[in-house]
Amino acid sequence: MTVRLASWFSVLATPLAIAGVALAVAACDGGASAVKAPKAGDVASVEPASDRDAPSFESRTTRSDPRDAPVPKVAGKPMWAANRTRTAEENAQRGFERYGSEFAAADVDDYVRKAHAFVAHPPSEAETLTRPNGDTLIYDPKGNVFAVVTKAGAPRTMFKPDDGATYWSQQKTRESRRTTASRDRGASDNG
């Protein structure tokens, strides 16, 4: 009798185990969600934060590279640097919104003027570092101001790093690694 019960148990155990696992997985809600659940009566919908976050397929293929757009000048130099995703004006506005208050800038134009003044004539104690692409990194330890300017004279950013001299040290180390890695890649390509 004991042998018969054991054989029936093994025959039933496998399908029961599979059914139990399937039931457990089906009932699992996947844990906590980073997305807020809709309130009672709300209909769930997906909306981008802005039109820029989720462009339609048509606009995605037709929007030109922001770096090709004409850029307003400030004292004969580009007002700000464009990048792959934003025009110069959009980047200047973003910089003002994030860092303008650190420089008591009244508006985006004031922030742009202050950035141009800093990158055109950094304080004598400011340290600089030039990237292979021609960008110059500038750090003024006395005022704790960090900025990047293109070789054409367009600011890319200007802010006061929270970590001050530590941030500048990290930038120097990062650029040193980039230069070394680039040099090493070039040596391996030639040898």
C-alpha positions in Angstrom: 0.0 0.0 0.0 2.8 2.4 0.8 4.4 1.8 -2.5 1.1 2.5 -4.4 0.6 5.8 -2.5 4.1 6.8 -3.3 3.7 6.1 -7.0 0.4 8.0 -7.1 1.9 10.9 -5.3 4.8 11.1 -7.8 2.3 11.0 -10.7 0.1 13.8 -9.2 3.0 15.9 -7.7 4.4 17.0 -11.1 1.2 18.4 -12.6 0.2 19.9 -9.2 3.6 21.6 -9.0 3.3 23.0 -12.5 -0.2 24.2 -11.8 0.9 25.8 -8.5 3.7 27.7 -10.2 1.5 28.8 -13.1 -1.1 30.1 -10.5 1.5 31.9 -8.5 3.0 33.6 -11.7 -0.5 34.6 -12.9 -1.4 36.1 -9.6 1.9 38.0 -9.3 1.5 41.8 -9.7 5.2 42.3 -10.5 5.8 44.2 -7.3 5.8 47.9 -6.6 5.5 50.2 -9.6 7.4 53.4 -10.3 4.3 54.8 -12.1 1.5 56.3 -10.0 -1.7 54.3 -10.3 -4.7 56.1 -11.7 -7.3 57.2 -9.1 -10.8 55.8 -9.1 -12.7 57.0 -12.2 -9.6 58.1 -14.0 -8.8 56.7 -17.4 -5.2 55.7 -17.9 -3.6 57.5 -20.8 -0.1 58.2 -22.1 0.8 61.8 -22.8 4.4 63.1 -23.4 5.6 65.8 -21.0 5.9 68.0 -24.0 5.6 67.8 -27.7 9.4 67.6 -27.9 9.5 64.4 -25.8 7.6 62.3 -28.2 7.5 63.7 -31.7 5.3 62.0 -34.3 6.9 59.7 -36.8 6.6 62.3 -39.5 8.2 65.1 -37.6 10.9 62.8 -36.3 12.1 62.2 -39.9 11.6 65.8 -41.1 13.2 67.8 -38.2 16.6 68.9 -39.2 19.7 68.8 -37.1 19.5 71.7 -34.6 23.3 72.2 -35.1 22.5 73.3 -38.7 20.1 76.1 -37.7 21.3 79.7 -37.9 22.4 81.0 -34.5 22.0 84.6 -33.3 25.3 86.3 -32.5 26.4 88.1 -29.3 29.4 90.4 -29.9 30.1 88.6 -33.2 30.1 85.1 -31.6 27.3 82.5 -31.5 25.0 83.2 -28.6 25.2 79.5 -27.4 26.1 76.1 -28.6 23.5 73.9 -30.2 23.7 70.1 -29.9 22.1 67.1 -31.5 18.8 67.6 -29.7 18.4 71.3 -29.0 19.0 74.6 -30.9 21.3 77.2 -29.4 18.3 79.2 -28.2 16.8 76.1 -26.5 20.1 75.3 -24.8 20.6 78.9 -23.6 17.0 78.9 -22.2 17.7 75.5 -20.5 21.0 76.8 -19.0 19.2 79.9 -17.7 16.4 77.9 -16.1 18.9 75.6 -14.4 21.7 78.0 -13.5 20.6 81.6 -14.1 19.8 82.2 -10.4 23.4 81.2 -9.4 24.5 84.3 -11.4 21.6 86.6 -10.5 20.6 86.7 -14.2 17.4 88.6 -14.7 16.5 86.7 -17.9 18.0 84.4 -20.5 19.7 87.3 -22.4 21.3 88.4 -19.1 22.6 84.9 -18.5 24.0 84.7 -22.0 25.8 88.0 -21.6 27.3 86.9 -18.3 28.4 83.6 -19.9 30.0 85.4 -22.8 31.8 87.8 -20.5 33.2 84.9 -18.4 34.4 82.8 -21.3 35.8 85.7 -23.3 37.8 87.1 -20.3 38.1 84.5 -17.6 39.7 85.7 -14.3 43.5 85.5 -14.2 43.4 82.6 -11.6 41.0 80.5 -13.8 42.3 77.2 -15.0 41.6 76.0 -18.5 41.7 72.7 -20.4 41.2 72.2 -24.1 39.5 69.1 -25.5 40.5 67.6 -28.8 37.3 68.9 -30.5 38.4 72.5 -29.6 36.1 73.0 -26.6 37.7 74.8 -23.7 36.8 74.0 -20.1 37.2 76.9 -17.7 37.2 76.8 -13.9 37.5 79.8 -11.7 38.3 78.4 -8.2 37.8 81.8 -6.5 34.2 82.3 -7.8 33.6 78.5 -8.2 32.4 79.0 -11.8 32.7 76.2 -14.4 32.1 76.9 -18.1 32.6 75.2 -21.4 33.0 77.2 -24.6 33.4 76.0 -28.2 36.3 77.0 -30.4 33.9 79.4 -32.2 33.2 81.2 -28.8 29.8 79.8 -28.1 29.2 78.9 -24.5 28.0 75.3 -23.9 27.3 75.7 -20.2 28.1 77.9 -17.2 27.3 77.0 -13.6 28.7 76.8 -10.1 29.5 73.1 -9.3 28.2 71.9 -5.9 31.5 70.1 -5.3 33.7 73.0 -6.5 37.3 72.1 -6.9 36.5 68.4 -6.7 34.3 68.7 -9.8 37.1 70.4 -11.6 39.5 67.7 -10.6 37.1 65.1 -11.9 36.8 66.9 -15.3 40.6 67.0 -15.6 40.8 63.3 -14.9 38.0 62.5 -17.4 39.7 64.5 -20.1 43.0 62.9 -19.4 41.5 59.5 -19.8 39.8 60.5 -23.0 43.0 61.8 -24.4 44.9 58.7 -23.3 42.2 56.3 -24.7 42.2 58.2 -28.0 45.9 58.1 -28.3 45.9 54.4 -27.5 43.3 53.7 -30.1 45.3 55.6 -32.7 48.5 53.6 -31.8 46.7 50.3 -32.1 45.2 51.3 -35.5 48.6 52.2 -36.8 50.5 49.2 -35.3 
